[in-house]
Amino acid sequence: MTEPTESLRHTALYDRHREAGAKLVPFAGWEMPVQYPDGIRAEHQHVRAHAGIFDVSHMGEIETSGPQAEAFLQHILSNDVTKIPIGGAQYSLLCQEDGGVIDDLFTYRLGPQRYLTVTNAANHPVDFQWFALQAGGFDVDVIDRANEYAMIALQGPEARGILRQLLGDGAEPERMKIVESHVAGHPALICGTGYTGEDGVEILVPPANASSIWEDLIIAGAKPIGLAARDTLRLEVCFHLYGNDLSRDRDPISAGLAWACALDTGFIGSEVLKKIGDEGPEQKLVPFRIVGPGIPRQDNPVFRGGSQIGVVTSGTLSPSLDNGVGMAYVDAEFAEPGIDIEIDIRGKLRPAQTRRKPLYVKQ
């Protein structure tokens, strides 16, 4: 069992992870469970076939409220915030002036003038500073709620059945919706979102109640899953990971996220992104699959015809496909599906082919 590291932060579920024999590793300033004794492949397949729970309490939350909350969020988020109904959710990017991505986020509309935005753990302090900086001139309150929520993702084809056992008469959210309800008798925000490609929910609760709910979810049939399996699950369906596939040096158009950019709203960075869209990006993020053996990893060079044309940003062995898969930025002329490429894995060129999204399609 891994000993705790005092310099790293611990979620409210830390003791549960230790008791379950999780391998704990540093992640974005937190000590988090990367896998449990059954291993990554078994955890991954359990989520695809049944349901798993993930501790994602390290992620942050920012509440924005006030008469100009909608106008403010429209100014800093890439998607069209006016299209979020009360009780709705929306994916968007937080961009800097040159179009580089500060973070990718989900925003939930809790009321007419009240929104909750969930941030990536490593980016949360910077995100909150950006929110606070840009709020000047708007009649809004921007509050850091990160210490007020623990977050549990319940994902898989059996997830909603498990949730219903703990809801009582409480409401259940549809996909891309959020409801204020109760889980196992505790007040909770339940969101019809997730990052595995499976149906399911994300549950935000006061940290003091997280351990009790975690145990009740296990009793109801869910299995604890580590962050390593969460990564293989999201990569099979080509969901972006900030720090790998998104960064301040990459823009949403090149990343294939133009659908999350409402360029006519005038959000920060939109003018640059419109120009990139009109002219076409120099490189594009594409999924690929290794032909034969080999497991690609981040920063592996990508070649075609003896010339480097890009670099891998995410790579792994897909438990569902039993094959090496990944995503890479490549020169735009080679970004179409079906292009033969080569990935340099530890000095050996492995044949691969660009593919359509998603890499894994449930049968």
C-alpha positions as CSV (number, residue, x, y, z in Angstrom):
1,M,0.0,0.0,0.0
2,T,1.3,3.4,-0.9
3,E,2.1,5.7,2.0
4,P,0.5,9.1,1.9
5,T,2.5,12.1,0.8
6,E,1.9,15.1,3.0
7,S,2.7,17.6,0.2
8,L,-0.1,16.3,-1.9
9,R,-3.8,17.0,-1.3
10,H,-6.2,14.2,-0.5
11,T,-9.9,14.0,-1.5
12,A,-12.6,13.1,1.0
13,L,-12.5,9.5,-0.4
14,Y,-8.7,9.0,0.2
15,D,-9.2,6.5,3.1
16,R,-11.7,4.5,1.0
17,H,-9.0,4.2,-1.8
18,R,-6.4,3.0,0.7
19,E,-8.7,0.5,2.3
20,A,-9.5,-0.9,-1.2
21,G,-5.8,-1.4,-2.0
22,A,-5.6,1.3,-4.7
23,K,-2.3,2.2,-6.1
24,L,-2.0,5.9,-5.3
25,V,0.0,8.3,-7.4
26,P,0.6,12.1,-7.6
27,F,-1.8,13.7,-10.1
28,A,-2.3,17.4,-10.6
29,G,-1.2,18.1,-7.0
30,W,-3.4,15.4,-5.5
31,E,-2.7,11.8,-4.4
32,M,-5.2,9.8,-6.5
33,P,-6.0,6.2,-7.2
34,V,-4.6,5.2,-10.6
35,Q,-5.8,1.6,-10.3
36,Y,-7.1,-1.0,-7.9
37,P,-5.9,-4.6,-7.4
38,D,-7.9,-6.0,-10.4
39,G,-5.9,-3.9,-12.8
40,I,-6.6,-1.4,-15.6
41,R,-7.9,-3.8,-18.2
42,A,-10.4,-5.4,-15.8
43,E,-11.6,-2.0,-14.5
44,H,-12.0,-0.7,-18.1
45,Q,-14.0,-3.7,-19.2
46,H,-16.2,-3.6,-16.1
47,V,-17.2,0.0,-17.0
48,R,-17.9,-1.0,-20.6
49,A,-20.1,-4.0,-19.5
50,H,-21.5,-2.9,-16.1
51,A,-20.8,0.2,-14.1
52,G,-17.9,1.9,-12.3
53,I,-17.4,4.8,-9.9
54,F,-14.5,7.2,-10.2
55,D,-13.3,9.7,-7.6
56,V,-13.0,13.0,-9.6
57,S,-13.1,15.2,-6.5
58,H,-9.8,16.8,-7.5
59,M,-11.7,18.7,-10.2
60,G,-12.7,22.3,-9.4
61,E,-15.9,24.3,-9.4
62,I,-16.5,27.9,-10.1
63,E,-20.0,29.5,-9.5
64,T,-21.0,32.5,-11.5
65,S,-24.1,34.5,-10.6
66,G,-25.7,37.9,-11.0
67,P,-27.6,40.0,-13.5
68,Q,-24.9,39.7,-16.1
69,A,-23.8,36.1,-15.5
70,E,-24.9,35.0,-18.9
71,A,-23.2,37.9,-20.7
72,F,-20.0,37.4,-18.8
73,L,-19.8,33.7,-19.5
74,Q,-20.6,34.4,-23.2
75,H,-17.5,36.7,-23.1
76,I,-15.1,34.1,-21.8
77,L,-16.5,30.7,-22.9
78,S,-16.3,29.5,-26.4
79,N,-19.8,27.9,-26.8
80,D,-23.1,29.8,-27.0
81,V,-24.1,30.1,-23.3
82,T,-27.5,31.5,-24.2
83,K,-28.4,28.0,-25.4
84,I,-28.0,26.4,-22.0
85,P,-31.5,26.0,-20.5
86,I,-32.0,26.1,-16.8
87,G,-31.0,22.6,-15.7
88,G,-28.8,22.2,-18.8
89,A,-25.1,21.5,-19.4
90,Q,-22.7,22.6,-22.0
91,Y,-19.1,21.7,-23.0
92,S,-16.9,24.7,-24.0
93,L,-13.3,26.0,-24.0
94,L,-11.7,28.8,-22.1
95,C,-9.4,30.5,-24.5
96,Q,-6.7,33.2,-24.3
97,E,-6.6,36.1,-26.8
98,D,-4.5,34.2,-29.3
99,G,-6.9,31.2,-29.3
100,G,-4.8,28.9,-27.2
101,V,-6.8,26.8,-24.8
102,I,-6.6,27.6,-21.1
103,D,-8.9,24.7,-20.2
104,D,-11.9,22.7,-21.4
105,L,-14.9,22.7,-19.1
106,F,-18.5,21.8,-18.5
107,T,-20.9,24.6,-17.4
108,Y,-24.3,23.8,-15.7
109,R,-27.1,26.3,-15.5
110,L,-28.5,26.1,-12.0
111,G,-30.9,29.0,-12.2
112,P,-31.8,32.1,-14.3
113,Q,-28.7,33.9,-13.2
114,R,-26.6,31.1,-11.6
115,Y,-24.1,28.8,-13.3
116,L,-21.6,26.2,-12.1
117,T,-18.5,25.5,-14.2
118,V,-16.4,22.4,-13.5
119,T,-12.7,22.8,-14.2
120,N,-9.7,20.4,-14.6
121,A,-7.8,20.0,-11.4
122,A,-4.4,21.2,-12.5
123,N,-6.0,24.3,-14.2
124,H,-8.4,25.3,-11.5
125,P,-6.3,28.0,-9.9
126,V,-5.5,29.6,-13.2
127,D,-9.1,29.3,-14.4
128,F,-10.4,31.0,-11.3
129,Q,-7.9,33.8,-11.7
130,W,-9.0,34.2,-15.4
131,F,-12.6,34.3,-14.4
132,A,-11.9,36.9,-11.7
133,L,-9.7,39.0,-14.0
134,Q,-12.3,39.1,-16.8
135,A,-15.2,39.7,-14.5
136,G,-14.3,43.4,-14.2
137,G,-17.0,45.5,-15.9
138,F,-19.7,42.8,-15.5
139,D,-22.3,42.8,-12.7
140,V,-21.5,39.3,-11.6
141,D,-20.2,37.4,-8.6
142,V,-17.5,34.8,-9.3
143,I,-16.9,32.3,-6.4
144,D,-14.5,29.5,-6.0
145,R,-16.5,26.5,-4.8
146,A,-13.8,23.8,-5.2
147,N,-13.6,23.0,-1.5
148,E,-17.4,22.7,-1.2
149,Y,-17.8,19.7,-3.5
150,A,-16.6,16.1,-3.8
151,M,-17.4,14.6,-7.2
152,I,-18.1,11.0,-8.0
153,A,-18.6,9.8,-11.6
154,L,-20.9,6.8,-12.0
155,Q,-20.5,5.4,-15.5
156,G,-21.5,2.3,-17.5
157,P,-24.6,0.6,-18.9
158,E,-25.8,-0.3,-15.4
159,A,-25.1,3.2,-13.9
160,R,-28.6,4.5,-14.0
161,G,-30.0,1.4,-12.5
162,I,-27.6,1.7,-9.6
163,L,-28.4,5.4,-9.2
164,R,-32.1,4.6,-9.0
165,Q,-31.6,2.3,-6.1
166,L,-30.3,5.4,-4.1
167,L,-32.6,8.1,-5.4
168,G,-35.7,7.2,-3.5
169,D,-38.3,9.6,-5.0
170,G,-35.6,12.0,-6.2
171,A,-35.2,13.2,-9.7
172,E,-32.8,11.7,-12.2
173,P,-31.1,13.9,-14.9
174,E,-31.4,13.2,-18.6
175,R,-28.2,13.3,-20.7
176,M,-26.6,16.8,-20.6
177,K,-28.9,17.9,-17.8
178,I,-28.5,18.6,-14.1
179,V,-30.9,18.2,-11.2
180,E,-30.8,19.1,-7.5
181,S,-31.8,15.8,-5.8
182,H,-30.7,13.4,-3.1
183,V,-28.5,10.3,-3.3
184,A,-28.7,7.8,-0.4
185,G,-30.5,10.5,1.5
186,H,-27.9,13.2,1.0
187,P,-28.4,16.4,-1.0
188,A,-26.6,16.3,-4.3
189,L,-26.3,17.9,-7.7
190,I,-26.6,15.0,-10.2
191,C,-25.3,15.7,-13.7
192,G,-26.1,13.6,-16.8
193,T,-22.5,13.9,-18.0
194,G,-19.3,11.9,-18.0
195,Y,-16.1,11.3,-19.9
196,T,-16.0,7.5,-20.7
197,G,-18.3,7.2,-23.7
198,E,-20.8,5.3,-21.5
199,D,-24.1,6.6,-20.2
200,G,-24.0,7.7,-16.5
201,V,-23.9,10.6,-14.2
202,E,-21.6,12.7,-12.2
203,I,-22.6,13.4,-8.6
204,L,-21.5,16.5,-6.7
205,V,-21.9,16.4,-2.9
206,P,-20.5,18.0,0.2
207,P,-17.2,16.3,1.0
208,A,-18.5,15.1,4.4
209,N,-21.1,12.9,2.6
210,A,-18.9,11.5,-0.1
211,S,-17.6,8.5,1.8
212,S,-21.0,7.3,2.7
213,I,-22.4,7.7,-0.8
214,W,-19.3,6.0,-2.3
215,E,-19.9,2.9,0.0
216,D,-23.6,2.9,-0.9
217,L,-22.8,3.0,-4.6
218,I,-20.6,-0.1,-4.1
219,I,-23.2,-1.9,-2.2
220,A,-25.7,-1.1,-5.0
221,G,-23.4,-2.7,-7.6
222,A,-20.7,-0.2,-8.7
223,K,-17.0,-1.0,-8.7
224,P,-14.2,1.5,-7.9
225,I,-12.2,2.4,-11.0
226,G,-8.9,4.2,-11.1
227,L,-7.8,7.2,-13.3
228,A,-5.8,4.9,-15.6
229,A,-8.9,3.2,-16.8
230,R,-10.7,6.5,-17.1
231,D,-7.9,7.5,-19.5
232,T,-8.2,4.4,-21.7
233,L,-12.0,4.8,-21.7
234,R,-12.0,8.4,-22.8
235,L,-9.3,7.8,-25.4
236,E,-11.2,5.0,-27.1
237,V,-14.0,7.5,-27.8
238,C,-11.6,10.3,-28.6
239,F,-12.4,12.7,-25.8
240,H,-9.7,15.3,-25.3
241,L,-7.4,15.4,-22.3
242,Y,-6.1,18.8,-21.3
243,G,-2.3,18.8,-21.1
244,N,-2.1,16.1,-23.8
245,D,-4.5,17.0,-26.6
246,L,-5.3,20.6,-25.5
247,S,-2.9,23.3,-24.3
248,R,-2.2,27.0,-24.6
249,D,-0.1,26.2,-27.7
250,R,-3.0,24.5,-29.5
251,D,-6.3,26.0,-30.6
252,P,-9.8,24.4,-30.7
253,I,-10.1,24.5,-34.5
254,S,-7.0,22.4,-34.9
255,A,-8.2,20.1,-32.1
256,G,-11.4,19.3,-33.9
257,L,-13.5,21.3,-31.5
258,A,-15.0,23.9,-33.8
259,W,-18.4,22.5,-32.9
260,A,-17.8,23.9,-29.3
261,C,-16.9,27.4,-30.6
262,A,-19.7,29.8,-31.4
263,L,-17.4,32.3,-33.2
264,D,-20.1,34.9,-33.7
265,T,-20.6,35.4,-30.0
266,G,-17.3,37.4,-29.8
267,F,-15.7,35.4,-26.9
268,I,-12.1,36.0,-26.1
269,G,-10.0,34.5,-28.9
270,S,-12.8,34.2,-31.3
271,E,-11.4,36.5,-33.9
272,V,-8.1,34.5,-34.2
273,L,-10.1,31.3,-34.3
274,K,-12.3,32.5,-37.1
275,K,-9.2,33.4,-39.1
276,I,-7.8,29.9,-38.5
277,G,-11.1,28.3,-39.5
278,D,-11.3,30.4,-42.7
279,E,-7.7,29.7,-43.7
280,G,-7.6,26.1,-42.4
281,P,-5.3,25.0,-39.5
282,E,-1.7,23.9,-40.3
283,Q,-2.2,20.7,-38.3
284,K,-5.2,18.7,-37.1
285,L,-5.7,16.3,-34.2
286,V,-6.6,12.9,-35.6
287,P,-7.2,9.5,-34.1
288,F,-5.1,6.6,-35.3
289,R,-4.8,2.9,-34.8
290,I,-1.5,0.9,-34.8
291,V,-1.4,-1.9,-37.4
292,G,0.1,-4.8,-35.6
293,P,2.1,-4.6,-32.3
294,G,3.1,-1.5,-30.4
295,I,1.7,0.9,-27.8
296,P,2.0,4.6,-28.7
297,R,2.7,7.2,-26.0
298,Q,2.6,11.0,-25.7
299,D,5.4,12.7,-27.7
300,N,6.0,9.8,-30.1
301,P,6.9,11.3,-33.5
302,V,4.6,10.6,-36.4
303,F,6.1,10.0,-39.9
304,R,5.0,9.5,-43.5
305,G,7.4,8.8,-46.4
306,G,10.4,9.3,-44.2
307,S,9.4,12.8,-43.0
308,Q,8.0,13.8,-39.6
309,I,4.5,15.1,-40.1
310,G,3.3,15.3,-36.4
311,V,3.4,14.1,-32.9
312,V,1.3,11.8,-30.7
313,T,-0.5,13.6,-27.9
314,S,-2.3,10.6,-26.3
315,G,-1.6,6.9,-26.8
316,T,-2.4,3.6,-25.0
317,L,-3.3,0.0,-25.5
318,S,-7.1,-0.1,-26.0
319,P,-8.6,-2.9,-23.8
320,S,-11.7,-2.9,-26.0
321,L,-9.9,-3.2,-29.3
322,D,-6.8,-5.0,-28.0
323,N,-4.7,-2.8,-30.1
324,G,-2.5,0.3,-29.8
325,V,-4.5,3.5,-30.4
326,G,-4.0,7.2,-29.9
327,M,-4.5,10.8,-31.1
328,A,-1.9,12.9,-32.8
329,Y,-1.5,16.3,-34.4
330,V,-0.4,15.8,-38.0
331,D,0.0,18.2,-40.9
332,A,-3.5,19.0,-42.2
333,E,-2.9,17.3,-45.6
334,F,-2.6,14.0,-43.8
335,A,-5.5,14.4,-41.5
336,E,-8.2,12.5,-43.4
337,P,-9.2,9.0,-42.2
338,G,-7.4,6.1,-43.9
339,I,-4.0,7.7,-44.3
340,D,-1.1,5.3,-43.7
341,I,1.4,6.7,-41.2
342,E,4.2,5.5,-38.9
343,I,4.7,6.0,-35.2
344,D,8.2,6.1,-33.7
345,I,7.8,4.0,-30.6
346,R,11.1,3.7,-28.7
347,G,13.1,4.1,-31.9
348,K,11.2,1.6,-34.0
349,L,8.7,2.7,-36.6
350,R,5.3,1.0,-36.2
351,P,2.8,1.2,-39.1
352,A,-0.5,2.9,-38.2
353,Q,-3.5,4.4,-40.0
354,T,-5.6,7.5,-39.3
355,R,-9.2,6.7,-38.4
356,R,-12.6,8.4,-37.9
357,K,-13.9,9.2,-34.4
358,P,-14.6,7.4,-32.2
359,L,-12.0,4.6,-32.3
360,Y,-14.4,2.4,-30.3
361,V,-18.0,2.0,-31.2
362,K,-20.2,0.0,-28.9
363,Q,-21.9,-3.0,-30.6
